[in-house]
């Protein structure tokens, strides 16, 4: 089984490329979906984020209020590093589990869609990396 990374800027067409690869039989794993799962209501990840940033980051239903969390992390590099230290290992573990499940199911190709693949230093973990790029005029 081959495992390839998929990355590119906002509005570059990553989702379109992922959809095409999925239609051709690839298993596509989306890091953004895994990140939401890592801090889903009732998860250990959410409990740790709340312990670090306080209960004001929860909405009335107990789910993560991303805007409230953003107020803590967007202008504070140390807080952002703390958040990443909580979430990124969980995302990595979830990805490893999904990749193993695809391997066990006999999938020929897994595509791991990671918007900040190079910035996160993950490129060495793939047989190949697909970088989706479009110029600003084409970007939507």
N, C-alpha and C positions, 0 to 999 in steps of 0.2 A: 504494500500500500504506500502510496506517495502522500506526503503532507506538504502543502505549499501555503505560504502566507499571501495575503491579499491586503494591499494598503493603498492609500491615496488621500488627497486632500478632500475637504468638504465640498460636495457638489461635483466631484470629479467623475462620478459614474461607478463607484465601487459596488453599489447595490445592483446596478444593471449587470455588471460583470458577474457578480455573485449569482444573480438569477439565471444568467445564461449557463454558468457552470453547473448550477443545481439542475437545470433542465437537461443537461448532458449527463447527469448521473452522479455528480460530485456531492459529497456531504459537506454542507457549508455550516461552519460554526462562527457565530458573530460575537466578538468580544464585548460589544456594547450590551447585548442581551445577557451575556454571562455576568457583566458588571451589575446589571439590575437584579439579577438572580442572587448575587452575592450579598446584597443588602435588602432582600425581600423581607416583608413583615414576618417576624418570628425567627429570623435567621440569626445565627451567632454573629455574622458580619454586621448586621444592623445593630445588634446589642453592643458590639464593640465601638461602632461609630457613635452611638448615643452616649456611651460611657466617656468617650473622648470629647465630644462636642456639645453634649447636653440635650435634654429632652425637647428643647425648642426647635430641633431639626425634624421633628415628627409632625405629620398632619393629624387632624382629629381622629382619623382611623388607625393611627399607629404606623402608617407608611412613611418612608423617607420623603421629606419636603425638600426637593433638590434646590429650590430657590433659597430656602433658609440655610441649608448647608453651604450653598455658594457664598453666602454673606460671610461665612467663617473662613473659606479657603481661597477665594479668588484673589484677595490682596495680601494673603499671608502665606509665604512660601513654606514656612515650617508647618503650618496647619495642613497645607496641601500635601506635604511630604508625609505627615501622619496619616492622612486619609489614604494616600496611595499605599502606604505600608500595611494598612488594614485590608484594602480591597484587592490590590494586585495579586497577592499570593492566593487569595481565594479564587480569583478569575483564572489564574494559572492552573490551580487544582481542578476546577470545573472543566477547563479546556482539555486537560490531560485525561480526565474521565470520559469526555465525549469522544476524543480521538481514539481512546482504547475501545470504546463501545463500537465505533465505526470499524475499527480493525477487526474486532470480534465478529462483526456482521459481514465481513468480507468486502467492505467498500474499497474500490480501487483508488479513490482519490478523496482526500479531505482538504478543504480550503478553509483556512482560519483567517477570517476578516478582522484585521486589527488596524484601526485608523492610525495609531502612533507606533507602528511596528518598529521602525528604525529608532525612533526617539526613546523607545522602551528597551532597546538593545536585544530584541528578540530574533533578529534576522538569522542568526546562526542556527536556530532550531528547525530550519526548514530546508527541504531539498531545493526549493526554488522560491522566489518571491515575485509576485506579480504587482507591479506598481502602476496604478491607474492615474494618468495625468491628462489634463486638458488645459488649454490656455484660459486666461480669465474671461475672454470674450465668449468662450463656449460654455464655461462653467455656469451652473444654475444653482 
